[in-house]
Amino acid sequence: MDKPPGLITKYIVKYKEQILYLVFGFATTLINWVTYTVLLLVFTLTISNAIAWFVAVIFAFIVNKIYVFEQKKSSVPGVIKELLMFFLARAATGVFEILGLPFLVHIGLDQEVFGIEGAVAKAIISVIVIIANYLFSKFIIFRKKKL
């Protein structure tokens, strides 16, 4: 006789997409940091950061497409369209982050946490960016095709 799934298993199944998004988001961040650190041995800070961002976005696109949103089949033009939309969405949220952080600090969310100036503002912006990236991916870039 099969035993019914436990509560944790039910939540993992129910929130699989969101869990995978967070796990791969962590992996994307790790790839960004490792790439950045290695490239600093050869390039300037700006070049290293730009290349690391690009590598991380490519990785995020692949894992989000295949594992998170399970969009395994696409034509070449379809994949190119998704990739361009993914880059545009990430660039848009990047601009939001660049402009939003100083705005939040300016309006008084400049609290220091663990010696990091503006940590509260940075945390708020990061959460908004993560949610926005997820929503862009789920409802625009990798939306399920209606049958």
C-alpha positions as CSV (number, residue, x, y, z in Angstrom):
1,M,0.0,0.0,0.0
2,D,1.4,3.4,-1.0
3,K,1.9,5.9,1.8
4,P,0.5,9.4,1.1
5,P,3.1,12.1,0.5
6,G,4.2,14.1,3.6
7,L,3.6,17.7,4.1
8,I,7.1,18.7,3.0
9,T,6.8,16.6,-0.2
10,K,3.4,18.3,-1.0
11,Y,5.0,21.8,-0.6
12,I,8.0,20.8,-2.7
13,V,5.7,19.5,-5.5
14,K,3.4,22.5,-5.2
15,Y,6.2,25.1,-5.2
16,K,8.7,23.2,-7.4
17,E,9.0,26.1,-9.9
18,Q,9.6,28.7,-7.3
19,I,12.1,26.5,-5.4
20,L,14.0,25.7,-8.6
21,Y,14.0,29.4,-9.4
22,L,15.6,30.3,-6.1
23,V,18.1,27.4,-6.3
24,F,19.2,28.3,-9.8
25,G,19.2,32.0,-8.8
26,F,21.7,31.2,-6.1
27,A,23.8,29.2,-8.6
28,T,23.6,32.1,-11.1
29,T,24.9,34.4,-8.4
30,L,27.7,32.0,-7.6
31,I,28.7,31.8,-11.2
32,N,28.7,35.6,-11.5
33,W,31.0,36.0,-8.5
34,V,33.4,33.2,-9.5
35,T,33.6,34.4,-13.1
36,Y,34.1,38.0,-11.8
37,T,36.8,36.9,-9.4
38,V,38.7,34.9,-12.0
39,L,38.5,37.6,-14.6
40,L,39.9,40.2,-12.2
41,L,43.2,38.4,-12.6
42,V,43.3,39.5,-16.2
43,F,40.9,42.4,-16.8
44,T,39.7,45.6,-15.1
45,L,36.9,45.7,-12.6
46,T,34.4,47.0,-15.2
47,I,35.3,44.5,-17.9
48,S,35.3,41.6,-15.4
49,N,31.9,42.7,-14.0
50,A,30.4,43.0,-17.5
51,I,31.6,39.6,-18.7
52,A,30.5,38.0,-15.4
53,W,27.0,39.5,-15.8
54,F,26.8,38.2,-19.4
55,V,27.9,34.7,-18.4
56,A,25.5,34.6,-15.5
57,V,22.6,35.8,-17.6
58,I,23.3,33.1,-20.3
59,F,23.5,30.4,-17.5
60,A,20.2,31.8,-16.0
61,F,18.5,31.7,-19.3
62,I,19.4,28.1,-20.0
63,V,18.4,26.7,-16.5
64,N,15.3,28.8,-16.4
65,K,14.2,27.7,-19.9
66,I,14.9,24.0,-19.4
67,Y,14.5,23.3,-15.7
68,V,12.4,26.0,-14.0
69,F,9.8,26.8,-16.7
70,E,10.3,23.5,-18.6
71,Q,10.4,25.1,-22.1
72,K,12.4,22.3,-23.8
73,K,11.2,22.5,-27.3
74,S,11.5,25.7,-29.4
75,S,12.5,26.6,-32.9
76,V,15.8,28.5,-33.4
77,P,14.0,31.8,-34.0
78,G,11.9,31.1,-30.9
79,V,14.9,30.5,-28.7
80,I,16.6,33.7,-30.1
81,K,13.4,35.7,-29.3
82,E,13.3,34.2,-25.8
83,L,17.0,35.0,-25.2
84,L,16.6,38.6,-26.4
85,M,13.6,39.1,-24.2
86,F,15.4,37.5,-21.3
87,F,18.4,39.9,-21.7
88,L,16.1,42.9,-22.1
89,A,14.2,42.0,-18.9
90,R,17.4,41.5,-17.0
91,A,18.8,44.8,-18.3
92,A,15.5,46.5,-17.3
93,T,15.6,45.1,-13.8
94,G,19.4,46.0,-13.7
95,V,18.6,49.6,-14.5
96,F,15.8,49.6,-11.8
97,E,18.3,48.3,-9.3
98,I,20.9,50.9,-10.2
99,L,18.4,53.7,-9.9
100,G,16.3,52.3,-7.1
101,L,19.0,51.8,-4.6
102,P,20.2,55.4,-4.4
103,F,16.5,56.5,-4.4
104,L,15.7,54.3,-1.4
105,V,18.8,55.5,0.4
106,H,17.8,59.1,-0.4
107,I,14.4,58.6,1.2
108,G,15.9,57.3,4.4
109,L,16.4,53.6,4.0
110,D,20.2,54.0,4.5
111,Q,20.5,51.7,7.5
112,E,23.8,49.9,8.0
113,V,23.7,46.1,8.7
114,F,26.8,44.2,9.4
115,G,28.9,47.2,8.3
116,I,27.2,47.3,4.9
117,E,26.0,50.8,4.2
118,G,22.5,50.9,2.7
119,A,21.9,47.2,3.4
120,V,18.2,47.6,4.1
121,A,17.7,49.5,0.8
122,K,19.8,46.9,-1.1
123,A,17.8,44.0,0.4
124,I,14.5,45.6,-0.6
125,I,15.7,46.3,-4.1
126,S,17.1,42.8,-4.4
127,V,13.7,41.2,-3.4
128,I,11.9,43.4,-5.9
129,V,14.3,42.5,-8.7
130,I,14.1,38.8,-7.9
131,I,10.3,38.9,-8.0
132,A,10.3,41.1,-11.2
133,N,12.7,38.7,-13.0
134,Y,10.5,35.7,-12.0
135,L,7.3,37.5,-13.2
136,F,9.0,38.5,-16.5
137,S,10.2,34.9,-17.0
138,K,6.9,33.2,-16.1
139,F,4.4,35.5,-17.7
140,I,6.3,37.0,-20.7
141,I,9.4,35.1,-21.7
142,F,8.6,31.5,-20.9
143,R,4.8,31.6,-20.7
144,K,3.0,28.4,-21.4
145,K,1.5,28.3,-24.8
146,K,-2.3,28.0,-24.8
147,L,-3.6,25.0,-26.6
